[in-house]
Amino acid sequence: MTTRAHTYADIRLAKDSSMERYLHSTQRLNAFHDGIMMKVFLTALQKHEETNGAPPCLFTLFLLGSAGRCEQGTLSDQDHGIVYELHTDDTADYFLTLGQTFSDGLYEAGYPYCEGRVMSSNPIWCRSIEGWETQIHSWIKDETLDTIRSLHMICDARVLYGEKTYISSLKKQISALVNNNRHLLKRFFENIQYMKKSVGLFGQIFTEQNGQHTGALNLKQAAFFPYVNAIRVLAVKEGIEPSSTLIRMKALKQIPAYASRINECEEAYRMLLDFRLRALKNATDYGSSHYIHIDKLGPIRKKELRHILKTAEALHHYVQRLVEKG
């Protein structure tokens, strides 16, 4: 996979035929996804330039969600955006069209469209640096569940291609605004404070009670979200810019007040990443790739899962207390 494929079909073939080599390590798997998405983007950019010419200014293509945090599993949908330098209608049209070409290319390469349309083909996620700064102020001013959720997403942004400083600037803006207002930090946590209880007092694991996933646990909602969301709130509070949950944990451990708690959580989170690779590597579609059937786990694996879930719940409540205390 050292040469650029000429079509999206070629890229998908290379992806599907090579994926299995990278399933023993989340780090290697995400580097593999990065390589695939970069190939798609370079192909999309080439196609776009043939019709629309070279980019009119500096720009950044960034990843969001699990891709932004380097936490993708074997199957992943799209989450991405664009920041560009010049604030004009012509540049807006250029990059929005590029975003559509890239999004369509990712789809052809095996990455489903984001159901929430968090993609650079959507003008909400494709803006000039000036437009982004204005948008962030507006999202913070509105303080709705949707606008705060969008701020959470920007905090997980990671540059895949282009200018490196724009995303850093936006993250600094969010951190400064949130930390200058205790109320906003509380709102930042309130947005993610709901957590569906997944393990009982006696260690029983609560699974889906109806629907196509009856008897299964949604690993994304029950395990990943509590870790990712709580650590993100602490990272914003402390002005930590990296998007990876593990890198955020490493930075937080340097702060004495967090060190002991984060050490325990980091161990459990690494266990979760490995657990997912082993348990869900054979998922056939994105919708089912988050669900694990508890009755198919042996006693050792169930014990691991209980530890992961209990530690996630403890971390969530720990961060909640910190935020409420100010």
N, C-alpha and C positions, 0 to 999 in steps of 0.2 A: 504493500500500500504506500509506496514511495512516489508514485507518479499520479498525476491528476487524471481522473476518469473523464471521458469526453461527454458522457450522457448521465442523466440521473439514474437510468436503468443500470448502467455500469457501476455506479457508486453503490446502489442498493445490492447488487450482486456481490460486490466486494465486502460490503457490510455483513450480509447474511452468511456468507461463506467463511468469514474470519472471526465472527463474534465469539465463538466457543473458546478461542484461545485466551480470551481476556476475562473469563468468568471466575477466576480464582482471586481477583483483587478488585475492589471498588475503585481504587486509584487508577489501575490500568484500564479498567472498563471505561471510566470517564475520559481518560486520555484518548481512548479509541473513539468514543462518541465525538469528542472535540475534533479529531482528525476527519471523521466522516462529515461533520457539519461544516468544517472549513472547506472541504472539497466541494460540497454543495454550494457554499457561498461563492467561492471563486468561479465556479461554473456559471452561477446565476449572474455574477457581476460581469463576466465576459459576455454573456448573452445580452445583458442589459446595455452594455457599452456599445455593442454592435448597432443597436437601434437608437440609443439616446446620447451617446458620447460619454466621455470620461466624467467622473464625479465633479460637480462644480465647486466643491470645497472639501475641507477635512470633515471626516465623519467617524462615528463609532457604531459598530454592530455589537450589541451586547446580548447575553443570555440571562434568563431569569429562571425562577423556580428551581427544580432539582438540578437542571443543567447549570444554572448560575452558581449553585452551591457545590458543584462537582459531586452530586449524589444520585445520579441517574442509575436506574436498574437496567435490565436487559431491554425493556420496552419503555419508550418515553415519548410523550407528546411534545408539541412545540411551545416554547415560551421565549420570546425575544423582542428586541426593540432597536431603534436607531436614534442616535443623536447626531445632528449635523451643525455646521458652523454658521452658515448664512441664513438669516431670517427673512426669506422671500418666498413668494408664491411659486416661482419656478423651481427653486430648490426643494420645496415641499413636495411638488408633483414628482420631481425626479426620484427622491428617496422613497416616497410612498410606492411608486411603481417598482423600484428595486426591491422593496420589502415584499411586495406581492410575488415577484419573480422568485425570490429566495424562499418564501413560504410554500409556494407551489412545488419548488424543487425538493424541499424537505419532505413534503407529503409523498412525492414520487419515490423518494429514497427510503420511505418506511417510517416516517415520523408523523403521526396523525396531527391534524389541525387542532389547536387549542379550542375547547368548547367555549371558553370565556373570551376568545378572540384577543388574547394577550400575545400579539404578533406584530411585527413591523409592517405588515400590510394594513394595519388599523391605525388611522391618524392619531388616536389617543396614545399610541406607543411609538410613534415616529414623528419627532419634533426637532426644531432647532434648539440649541443650548438655551437661548433666550426663552423659547416656548416652554422648555422643560422647567426652567426656574420659576416661571409664572405659574405653571401647572402645579408644581409642588406647593407653592404658597396657597393656591386655591384649594388643594386637597386638604391641607392642614386647617385652613379657615373653615371649611365645610364640616370637618370632623364626623362624617357619616361612616357607617361600617364599610361601605364600598371605597371611599376615598382613603381611609386609614389602611385598608387592605392593600390598596395600590402603593402606598408608602412602604409597607412591609415588603412588597415585591421589589421595589427599587433598591431597597437595602440588600437584596440578594443578587443584584446585578453584577455581572462579570464580563469583561471585554473579550470578545472572540477575535475581532478584527478592527484595526483602525486606531484612532487617537485614544490614548490611555487616560488623559486627564479629565475628560468630561464626566465620566461616571464618578470619579473620586470627588469632584466638585459637587455633584448632586447629593452624594452621601453625606458630605460635610454639612451641606445646607440642611438636610433633614435632621442630623444629629444636633446641630446647633439650635434649631427651632424647637425640637422636642425637649432638649435639656434646659432651655431657658424658660420653660413653662411646665411646672410639676403636673398640672392638669393634663397636658398633652401626653406626658409619659404614661399617666394612668389610662388615658384613652388608647394609647398605643398597645397597652396590655389588654385592656377590656375587649379589644377587637379579636383577640385570640384566646380569651380566658375560658370559653366553653370547651370542656374536654369530656367526651363520652367515657364513662367509667368502663374499663376493660378487664379488671381483675378484682375479685371479691376478697372479703376479709379472710377467707379460708383458702385463698389461692385459686379459686375457680375462675376460669377465663370466660368472659361473656362474649358470645358470638352473635352473628346475625340470626334473627328469629324468623324471618320470612324473606321471600324473594329468591332470586336465582343463587344467592350466596349464603343461603341458610346453612348454619353450622360452621361458617368460616369467620375469621377475624380480618378486618380491614387493617392491615399492618401500617398503611400510610396514615390513617386517621388516629389509630390507637397508640402507635409507637413513634413514628417519625415526627408527626406534627408537634407533639408535646416537647420533644427535645429541640427541634429546629426553631419553633416559635419562642420558647423561653430563652434560649441562648441568643437569638436575634435581639430580643428586648434588652438583654444585658449588654450586648455589643453596641447597640445604639446609645444606651445610657453611658457607656464608657468611651464612646467615640472610636470603636474598633471597626475599620473599614472592610477587611476581607469578608467574602461571602460564605466561604466554606464553614460549616458548623465545627468541624474538627480544628480548623485554624483559629476560629473564634474562641474555642475552648482553650487552646494553647495560650492565646493572649490573655484570657481571663485568669488562667492559673498563675500568671505573673502578679496578680493583684491579691495580696494576702487574704482579704476578706472572702474571696471566692475559692481559694486554692483547694481546700479540703473537699468541698462540695463538688467542684468541677472535676476533680480527679476521679471520684466515684462515677460521675455521669459519663465521663469520657470512656471509661472502661466499658460501661453498659452500651454506649452508643456504638463503639467499635464492634461489640458483640452483635448489635442489631444489624449493622451493615453486612457483616459476614453471614448472619442468619438469613437475611433476605437473599443473598446470592445463592445460598444452598437451597433454600426452600422454594424460590420463585423463578429459578433460571429457565424452567421449561414452560413458562406462561406463553400462551399462544396469541393473546390479544391484550391491548392496553387496559381495557376495562377490568379484566380479571387479574391483572398482574400485581394487584395490591392485596389480594385475598389469600389467606392461608387456612387450610382445613385442619383444625386442631386434632381431629381424630386420626389424622395421618402422621402425627408426631409421636416419637417415642418418649419415654419418661425423661431422659436427659434433655432433649430438645424442649419439652414442655417446661422443665425447670429453668432453662435459659430464658425462655419467653416470659415466664412469670417475673424473673429478675429484671428483665428489660422493661416490662410494663410498670412494675412497682417503682423502679428508679425514675422513669419518665414522669409518673404521677407526683413523686416527691419533689422533683425538680420544678415542675409546674407550680406547685403550691409554695415552694421556696421563693420563686421569683414574684409570685403574687404578693407575698408578705412584704418583700423588699419594696415593691412599687407602692403598696399602700402606706408603708411607713415613710416613704420619701427618702 
